[in-house]
């Protein structure tokens, strides 16, 4: 049996959000809310999309370089979800490493942070 890769079920999220809105007494057909389930589904697809992304793909642009100083990228903005409350949060990450004959471009460091945050 081949195991199917998981993916984000946007339609299921839409239905769940509509149910939550109904449960708190809102009219999900109200003009201000009618598109909310779709917006929330798109948000979750973006915030959680990194779960299905292979971080190894960001490590392919490594090049040989005789460099013996620390490589540091500071203040990398990221956003993610609190797994306990399912609320978004934002922050900054700092990544540093000492190269050993191979160097990864700093833009790839930011992509790795983004991948793991999502």
C-alpha positions as CSV (number, residue, x, y, z in Angstrom):
1,X,0.0,0.0,0.0
2,X,1.4,3.4,-1.1
3,X,1.1,6.1,1.6
4,X,-0.4,9.2,0.1
5,X,1.3,12.5,1.0
6,X,-0.8,14.7,3.3
7,X,-1.9,18.1,2.1
8,X,-4.0,20.9,3.4
9,X,-7.7,20.3,3.0
10,X,-8.9,23.9,2.3
11,X,-12.5,22.9,1.8
12,X,-12.6,21.2,5.2
13,X,-11.1,24.3,6.7
14,X,-13.8,26.4,5.1
15,X,-16.5,24.2,6.5
16,X,-14.9,24.2,10.0
17,X,-14.6,28.0,10.0
18,X,-18.2,28.4,8.9
19,X,-19.2,26.1,11.8
20,X,-17.2,28.0,14.3
21,X,-18.8,31.3,13.2
22,X,-22.2,29.8,13.4
23,X,-21.3,28.3,16.9
24,X,-20.5,31.8,18.2
25,X,-23.8,33.1,16.9
26,X,-22.7,34.8,13.7
27,X,-24.5,34.8,10.4
28,X,-22.0,33.2,8.0
29,X,-24.0,34.6,5.0
30,X,-23.6,38.2,6.3
31,X,-21.8,40.5,3.8
32,X,-18.8,41.0,6.1
33,X,-18.4,37.3,6.8
34,X,-19.4,35.5,3.6
35,X,-15.8,35.3,2.3
36,X,-14.2,34.7,5.7
37,X,-14.1,30.9,5.6
38,X,-12.2,31.1,2.3
39,X,-9.8,33.8,3.6
40,X,-9.1,31.7,6.7
41,X,-8.5,28.6,4.6
42,X,-6.0,30.5,2.4
43,X,-4.3,31.8,5.6
44,X,-3.9,28.3,7.0
45,X,-2.6,27.0,3.7
46,X,0.1,29.7,3.8
47,X,0.9,29.5,7.5
48,X,1.1,25.7,7.5
49,X,2.5,25.1,4.0
50,X,6.0,24.5,5.3
51,X,4.9,21.2,6.8
52,X,4.8,19.7,3.3
53,X,7.9,21.4,2.0
54,X,11.3,19.7,1.9
55,X,13.9,22.0,3.6
56,X,16.6,20.1,1.8
57,X,15.7,22.0,-1.4
58,X,17.1,25.2,0.0
59,X,20.5,23.6,0.6
60,X,21.2,22.9,-3.0
61,X,23.0,26.2,-3.7
62,X,26.0,25.4,-1.6
63,X,29.3,26.4,-3.1
64,X,33.0,25.7,-2.2
65,X,34.6,28.7,-0.6
66,X,37.7,28.9,1.7
67,X,36.0,31.0,4.4
68,X,36.8,30.7,8.1
69,X,34.7,33.4,9.6
70,X,31.1,33.1,11.0
71,X,28.3,33.6,8.6
72,X,25.4,35.4,10.3
73,X,22.1,36.6,9.2
74,X,20.1,38.6,11.7
75,X,16.6,39.9,12.1
76,X,15.0,37.4,9.7
77,X,11.2,38.1,10.0
78,X,9.0,35.1,10.3
79,X,5.4,34.2,11.2
80,X,3.9,31.0,12.3
81,X,1.0,29.5,14.3
82,X,0.9,28.7,18.0
83,X,0.1,25.0,18.1
84,X,-1.7,25.3,21.4
85,X,-4.1,28.1,20.5
86,X,-3.9,28.1,16.7
87,X,-3.2,31.8,16.8
88,X,-0.6,33.5,14.5
89,X,2.5,35.1,15.9
90,X,5.4,36.9,14.4
91,X,9.1,37.1,15.4
92,X,12.6,37.5,14.2
93,X,15.2,34.8,13.9
94,X,19.0,34.9,13.8
95,X,21.0,32.2,12.1
96,X,24.8,31.7,12.2
97,X,27.2,29.0,11.2
98,X,30.9,28.4,10.7
99,X,31.6,27.1,7.2
100,X,33.8,24.2,6.7
101,X,34.8,24.7,3.1
102,X,31.2,25.0,1.9
103,X,29.1,28.2,2.1
104,X,25.3,28.6,1.8
105,X,24.0,31.9,0.5
106,X,22.3,34.1,3.1
107,X,19.1,34.2,1.1
108,X,18.8,30.5,1.6
109,X,19.1,30.9,5.3
110,X,16.1,33.1,5.3
111,X,14.2,30.6,3.1
112,X,15.0,27.8,5.6
113,X,13.6,29.9,8.5
114,X,10.5,30.6,6.5
115,X,10.1,26.9,5.7
116,X,10.4,25.8,9.3
117,X,8.2,28.6,10.6
118,X,5.4,27.5,8.3
